[in-house]
Amino acid sequence: MVERMAEDNARVAFFGYMYGWSPEFSAWYDERRESYLKEARRILNKNATNDEIDEEIQNELEAWND
């Protein structure tokens, strides 16, 4: 959840939209990863509901069981 939000926010900052990954973006994001993770944690700590967190956990468990 944190990683996805951080990556989505970084892609919007880099490309102007959420989709895509390129070698240039990868290098750019590598240098900024910690700041995007920190910001994603701050946002999620403030705004994520227990239901959203439970759903994310359930999705991870299902992925591991596939």
DAKA-V300954 format. One record per residue. N is the residue number from 0. RES is the residue in three letters. PHI is phi in degrees with one decimal (999 if undefined). OMEGA is omega as a letter, one per 20 degrees, with the letter a starting at -180 (NA if undefined). BURIAL is 1 if it has 9 or more other C-alpha atoms within 8 Angstrom, else 0. Layout:
n:N res:RES phi:PHI omega:OMEGA burial:BURIAL
n:N res:RES phi:PHI omega:OMEGA burial:BURIAL
This chain:
n:0 res:MET phi:999 omega:r burial:0
n:1 res:VAL phi:-67.6 omega:a burial:1
n:2 res:GLU phi:-59.4 omega:a burial:0
n:3 res:ARG phi:-62.7 omega:r burial:0
n:4 res:MET phi:-64.7 omega:r burial:1
n:5 res:ALA phi:-61.1 omega:a burial:1
n:6 res:GLU phi:-66.0 omega:r burial:1
n:7 res:ASP phi:-60.6 omega:r burial:1
n:8 res:ASN phi:-63.5 omega:r burial:1
n:9 res:ALA phi:-67.7 omega:r burial:1
n:10 res:ARG phi:-63.0 omega:r burial:1
n:11 res:VAL phi:-63.4 omega:r burial:1
n:12 res:ALA phi:-64.8 omega:a burial:0
n:13 res:PHE phi:-82.2 omega:a burial:0
n:14 res:PHE phi:-96.8 omega:a burial:0
n:15 res:GLY phi:96.7 omega:r burial:0
n:16 res:TYR phi:-152.9 omega:a burial:0
n:17 res:MET phi:-86.6 omega:a burial:1
n:18 res:TYR phi:-100.1 omega:r burial:0
n:19 res:GLY phi:107.3 omega:r burial:0
n:20 res:TRP phi:-152.9 omega:a burial:0
n:21 res:SER phi:-132.2 omega:r burial:0
n:22 res:PRO phi:-59.5 omega:r burial:0
n:23 res:GLU phi:-64.9 omega:r burial:0
n:24 res:PHE phi:-64.7 omega:a burial:1
n:25 res:SER phi:-57.0 omega:r burial:1
n:26 res:ALA phi:-65.0 omega:r burial:0
n:27 res:TRP phi:-62.8 omega:a burial:0
n:28 res:TYR phi:-67.6 omega:r burial:1
n:29 res:ASP phi:-53.0 omega:a burial:0
n:30 res:GLU phi:-74.0 omega:a burial:0
n:31 res:ARG phi:-119.5 omega:a burial:0
n:32 res:ARG phi:-51.6 omega:a burial:1
n:33 res:GLU phi:-61.0 omega:a burial:0
n:34 res:SER phi:-68.6 omega:r burial:0
n:35 res:TYR phi:-70.2 omega:r burial:1
n:36 res:LEU phi:-64.8 omega:r burial:1
n:37 res:LYS phi:-60.9 omega:a burial:0
n:38 res:GLU phi:-67.1 omega:r burial:1
n:39 res:ALA phi:-63.6 omega:r burial:1
n:40 res:ARG phi:-62.1 omega:r burial:1
n:41 res:ARG phi:-61.3 omega:a burial:0
n:42 res:ILE phi:-64.4 omega:a burial:1
n:43 res:LEU phi:-67.8 omega:r burial:1
n:44 res:ASN phi:-61.5 omega:a burial:0
n:45 res:LYS phi:-84.3 omega:a burial:0
n:46 res:ASN phi:-116.7 omega:a burial:0
n:47 res:ALA phi:-70.4 omega:r burial:1
n:48 res:THR phi:-92.5 omega:r burial:0
n:49 res:ASN phi:-61.0 omega:r burial:0
n:50 res:ASP phi:-63.9 omega:r burial:0
n:51 res:GLU phi:-64.3 omega:r burial:0
n:52 res:ILE phi:-65.9 omega:r burial:1
n:53 res:ASP phi:-60.1 omega:r burial:0
n:54 res:GLU phi:-64.1 omega:r burial:0
n:55 res:GLU phi:-63.7 omega:r burial:1
n:56 res:ILE phi:-62.8 omega:r burial:0
n:57 res:GLN phi:-61.8 omega:r burial:0
n:58 res:ASN phi:-62.1 omega:r burial:0
n:59 res:GLU phi:-64.4 omega:r burial:0
n:60 res:LEU phi:-62.2 omega:r burial:0
n:61 res:GLU phi:-64.3 omega:r burial:0
n:62 res:ALA phi:-63.5 omega:a burial:0
n:63 res:TRP phi:-69.9 omega:a burial:0
n:64 res:ASN phi:-86.3 omega:r burial:0
n:65 res:ASP phi:-76.6 omega:NA burial:0
